[in-house]
Structures are given as C-alpha cells and as structure tokens.
C-alpha cells in the first residue's frame, strides 16, 4: 500500500505541473507559438544535455556491454507489440486513415514529454535504464511507425504506393545524437564533466527538461480541449492496447527472462514496465494531418491517454513491486 501512495504522490507532482501549463495557456499567458518553441528547446538542447550528463555520470566503459544487452528485451516487446497491433487492426476492422495512428498508439510511447519526467519522479536514479527504452522507442517510431502512418493516407488509396524513404534526421534526433556523443567521450575517456563550468552549465540546462516537458503537455491538453474527448470503439481498443496489453507483454518478457536465469536489475524492470504504459505520442495528430489521416481521432487518443495515465501508473506501480 505504501508503494501505491508513494506513486500517487510522484504522479501528483507530474500532474500539478501539467495543470500549471494548462491553466497558464487557458488564461492567455502563453502565445500560440510558445509550445512549439519549448518543444524545440527540450528536444534539441535540454534533453541532449541531460542525456549527455547522465551517460557520463552513470555509465562506465565496463558497463557499456551490459547496457547493450538490455536492449534485446525492449526490442522483443516492440516486435510483439507490432504483431498484436496489426492483428487488432484486422480483427477490429480499423478504417483507412486510422490504422497507422492506431498501431503507433499501441506500440510507441511519449517517452520525452511524459515518460522521462515520470520516470525521474518515480525512480530518481533511473536515467541509464530510461535510455534503453528511449533508444528503442525512437527508432521504432521514426524508422517504422511514421512509415505506417504515411502509407495509411486515405487520399492515396487507389494510387500506386510511393517508396518511403527513412528520414535520418528523425531517426537520429538530437537527444539520440547527445547520447552517441556522450558514448564517444566515455570510450575516449575525455573528462569533460570535470571542468566545473561545463558540468554546471550542462546540468542546469538539462534540468529544464522535466518542468518544461510537463508544461508543454499542459498546453497541448489546453489546445486540444477536454470537451472534445470521446470514447468510441477504436479509441477504447487503442487505450487497452497502450495501458493493458503493452505493459502485460513487457512484464511477461521480463518474468520469462528472469525464470530463464537472466539477472536483471529491479530498477531496469520497473523502468521498462512504466515506460511501456506511458501515454501515446504527442506528435500523432501532426503525423496524421501530414498523411491526410483522421486528425480528430489522433488528437482524441493522445488527450485521453494523457489524462488516463494518472490513474494507470499508481495501479501499475503496485503490481511492479511484486516482479
């Protein structure tokens, strides 16, 4: 019961800052362009700085082999997630224009704007393990997920399908670049963080990630409008996929790994399970609009999942303590 109440308090911290962003947007404090501005600041500057510092502070060269071995468990869960999502599309007969969004909703998570702040609130020293999920989720989203949405364009239903080219700027976003640069510094044993002004500057900039991310989500919710929320069949199934099936798959994989004699840190298990149940990608409405898909549906599932995660995480944290 203590874990349940502790997780509620951690989630409340996240929620209160989201409410702050929501209220300030509604009262006109933030201009229409503000959310895009802080989104760029978070993704291109603050998060890369935070990851750079975390890697150099939390990882050693000897631990790198162990870090890479953790990736396999996340990759397996994503592959199974795609299989389940494709099966649900067929079984539920999801219509064209929603299919790509639906599959992404089930498989890919909002790791930056909610996943990271939530993880740091629940597990303050979990950044290294968070990076495992972040890398897998990023590649899954931009190398395959966006391809599914672009190929689900209802206006091109009767036209020959175009060859989709991978956008390497999206597959390798700045946070991932920050991680790769940190690995280079780690492997070459360059003590850059021992220089006080560099270390403090990167730490201060990196600390902007959590509050700005949550304020951003509050603005997104304010712009989407809570009155527009609806629970049609496709939305409910997507929510079940994100909040029930995805964590169940992750839990099953980790339990099987442990029964198979694989020793996994409890914080790694907790991080992977919590991240597997974070809300849907905030960019889904944008991607749907670009592909002439169902923008209203994409906005609805992002909004509903962002609100419902407040209830889901405390319940999940209670279950996680037994794994």
VOSETI-884298 format. One record per residue (C-alpha): residue in one letter; x, y, z. Coordinates in steps of 0.1 Angstrom, whole numbers, padded with zeros to 4 digits, always signed. Layout:
% residues N
AXYZ
...
//
This chain:
% residues 323
X+0000+0000+0000
X+0030+0023+0007
X+0041+0019-0029
X+0007+0028-0041
X+0006+0061-0022
X+0042+0069-0030
X+0035+0065-0067
X+0003+0087-0064
X+0024+0114-0048
X+0050+0111-0076
X+0023+0113-0102
X+0007+0143-0085
X+0039+0162-0089
X+0037+0155-0126
X+0000+0163-0128
X+0003+0196-0109
X+0030+0209-0133
X+0008+0198-0162
X-0021+0217-0147
X+0001+0248-0144
X+0008+0247-0181
X-0029+0240-0189
X-0041+0270-0167
X-0015+0294-0180
X-0023+0286-0216
X-0061+0289-0209
X-0055+0323-0192
X-0036+0336-0222
X-0001+0337-0206
X+0014+0317-0235
X+0013+0327-0271
X+0003+0303-0298
X+0039+0296-0308
X+0051+0290-0272
X+0045+0253-0272
X+0065+0248-0304
X+0093+0269-0290
X+0097+0250-0258
X+0093+0217-0277
X+0123+0227-0298
X+0142+0238-0267
X+0135+0205-0249
X+0142+0181-0278
X+0172+0199-0293
X+0190+0214-0263
X+0178+0205-0228
X+0173+0168-0233
X+0206+0162-0252
X+0224+0180-0224
X+0206+0159-0197
X+0214+0127-0215
X+0250+0137-0221
X+0255+0143-0183
X+0236+0112-0173
X+0256+0089-0195
X+0290+0102-0184
X+0279+0103-0147
X+0261+0069-0146
X+0279+0047-0171
X+0315+0034-0173
X+0332+0017-0202
X+0329-0016-0184
X+0291-0012-0181
X+0286-0005-0218
X+0284-0042-0227
X+0257-0047-0201
X+0238-0017-0213
X+0237-0030-0249
X+0225-0064-0236
X+0194-0047-0221
X+0182-0035-0255
X+0171-0070-0266
X+0143-0072-0241
X+0128-0039-0252
X+0132-0049-0289
X+0113-0081-0283
X+0085-0063-0266
X+0082-0038-0295
X+0081-0066-0321
X+0054-0084-0302
X+0036-0051-0298
X+0035-0046-0336
X+0022-0081-0341
X-0006-0075-0316
X-0014-0041-0331
X-0016-0054-0367
X-0038-0083-0355
X-0062-0058-0338
X-0064-0037-0369
X-0076-0068-0388
X-0099-0081-0361
X-0115-0047-0353
X-0115-0036-0390
X-0099-0003-0382
X-0106+0020-0412
X-0080+0035-0435
X-0068+0069-0421
X-0068+0055-0386
X-0047+0023-0390
X-0012+0038-0388
X-0022+0061-0359
X-0038+0031-0341
X-0007+0009-0344
X+0016+0037-0332
X-0008+0043-0303
X-0005+0007-0292
X+0033+0003-0297
X+0051+0037-0293
X+0051+0059-0262
X+0055+0095-0253
X+0090+0090-0238
X+0102+0126-0239
X+0074+0147-0226
X+0058+0123-0201
X+0080+0092-0199
X+0112+0109-0187
X+0096+0133-0161
X+0075+0104-0148
X+0105+0081-0146
X+0126+0106-0128
X+0098+0113-0103
X+0093+0076-0096
X+0130+0064-0098
X+0154+0094-0095
X+0185+0074-0105
X+0170+0056-0135
X+0182+0077-0164
X+0206+0050-0177
X+0177+0024-0179
X+0154+0050-0193
X+0178+0055-0222
X+0174+0018-0232
X+0136+0023-0237
X+0141+0058-0253
X+0165+0045-0280
X+0142+0016-0289
X+0111+0038-0289
X+0127+0065-0310
X+0139+0041-0337
X+0106+0022-0337
X+0087+0055-0341
X+0107+0072-0368
X+0120+0043-0388
X+0088+0023-0389
X+0059+0040-0371
X+0059+0071-0393
X+0061+0048-0424
X+0028+0031-0413
X+0010+0065-0409
X+0023+0079-0442
X+0012+0047-0460
X-0023+0049-0445
X-0032+0080-0464
X-0069+0076-0475
X-0064+0100-0504
X-0039+0076-0520
X-0060+0045-0516
X-0063+0039-0553
X-0029+0053-0563
X+0003+0033-0565
X+0022+0034-0532
X+0052+0056-0531
X+0085+0043-0518
X+0090+0055-0483
X+0125+0069-0475
X+0138+0069-0440
X+0143+0104-0426
X+0176+0101-0408
X+0171+0135-0391
X+0141+0120-0373
X+0157+0085-0367
X+0187+0103-0352
X+0171+0133-0333
X+0192+0155-0311
X+0186+0135-0279
X+0199+0104-0296
X+0228+0124-0310
X+0236+0136-0275
X+0237+0100-0263
X+0260+0090-0291
X+0284+0119-0285
X+0284+0110-0248
X+0294+0074-0257
X+0324+0088-0277
X+0335+0109-0247
X+0331+0079-0225
X+0350+0055-0247
X+0378+0080-0252
X+0379+0087-0215
X+0376+0125-0220
X+0369+0141-0186
X+0348+0169-0199
X+0325+0170-0168
X+0355+0175-0145
X+0356+0211-0159
X+0332+0228-0134
X+0317+0255-0157
X+0309+0229-0184
X+0295+0204-0159
X+0273+0230-0142
X+0261+0246-0175
X+0250+0212-0189
X+0234+0202-0156
X+0214+0234-0154
X+0203+0232-0190
X+0194+0195-0186
X+0173+0202-0155
X+0149+0222-0177
X+0136+0190-0193
X+0112+0179-0166
X+0093+0211-0158
X+0092+0223-0194
X+0080+0189-0207
X+0051+0188-0183
X+0042+0225-0190
X+0042+0216-0227
X+0018+0187-0222
X-0005+0210-0202
X-0005+0234-0232
X-0013+0206-0256
X-0042+0195-0235
X-0055+0231-0233
X-0052+0234-0271
X-0069+0201-0278
X-0098+0209-0254
X-0110+0184-0228
X-0146+0187-0240
X-0137+0171-0273
X-0128+0138-0255
X-0149+0108-0267
X-0147+0070-0261
X-0156+0054-0294
X-0147+0018-0301
X-0114+0024-0318
X-0103+0048-0290
X-0111+0023-0263
X-0092-0006-0280
X-0062+0017-0285
X-0063+0026-0248
X-0065-0010-0238
X-0035-0017-0261
X-0014+0011-0246
X-0023+0007-0210
X-0030-0030-0207
X-0015-0051-0235
X+0018-0032-0238
X+0027-0035-0201
X+0015-0071-0199
X+0038-0080-0228
X+0067-0062-0212
X+0060-0079-0178
X+0057-0113-0195
X+0091-0109-0213
X+0109-0098-0182
X+0094-0125-0160
X+0104-0152-0186
X+0139-0137-0188
X+0143-0140-0150
X+0129-0175-0149
X+0154-0183-0177
X+0182-0174-0154
X+0188-0138-0167
X+0197-0115-0139
X+0180-0081-0145
X+0182-0051-0120
X+0148-0043-0104
X+0151-0007-0114
X+0155-0017-0150
X+0124-0039-0148
X+0104-0011-0132
X+0116+0015-0158
X+0108-0007-0188
X+0073-0016-0174
X+0064+0020-0165
X+0076+0033-0199
X+0056+0007-0217
X+0025+0022-0202
X+0031+0059-0208
X+0007+0078-0230
X+0007+0080-0267
X+0030+0101-0289
X+0022+0138-0287
X+0030+0142-0324
X+0004+0117-0336
X-0021+0145-0347
X+0007+0162-0367
X+0017+0130-0384
X-0019+0122-0391
X-0025+0156-0406
X+0005+0152-0429
X-0009+0119-0442
X-0045+0132-0446
X-0055+0108-0418
X-0081+0111-0390
X-0066+0140-0371
X-0096+0142-0347
X-0091+0105-0338
X-0053+0110-0333
X-0060+0141-0311
X-0086+0122-0291
X-0064+0092-0282
X-0035+0115-0273
X-0057+0136-0250
X-0074+0106-0234
X-0043+0086-0228
X-0025+0116-0213
X-0053+0121-0188
X-0058+0083-0180
X-0022+0077-0173
X-0027+0095-0140
X-0049+0065-0129
X-0029+0038-0146
X+0006+0045-0132
X-0003+0041-0095
X-0020+0008-0102
X+0009-0004-0123
X+0034+0006-0097
X+0016-0015-0071
X+0019-0045-0095
X+0055-0038-0104
X+0067-0042-0068
X+0060-0080-0070
X+0081-0085-0101
//
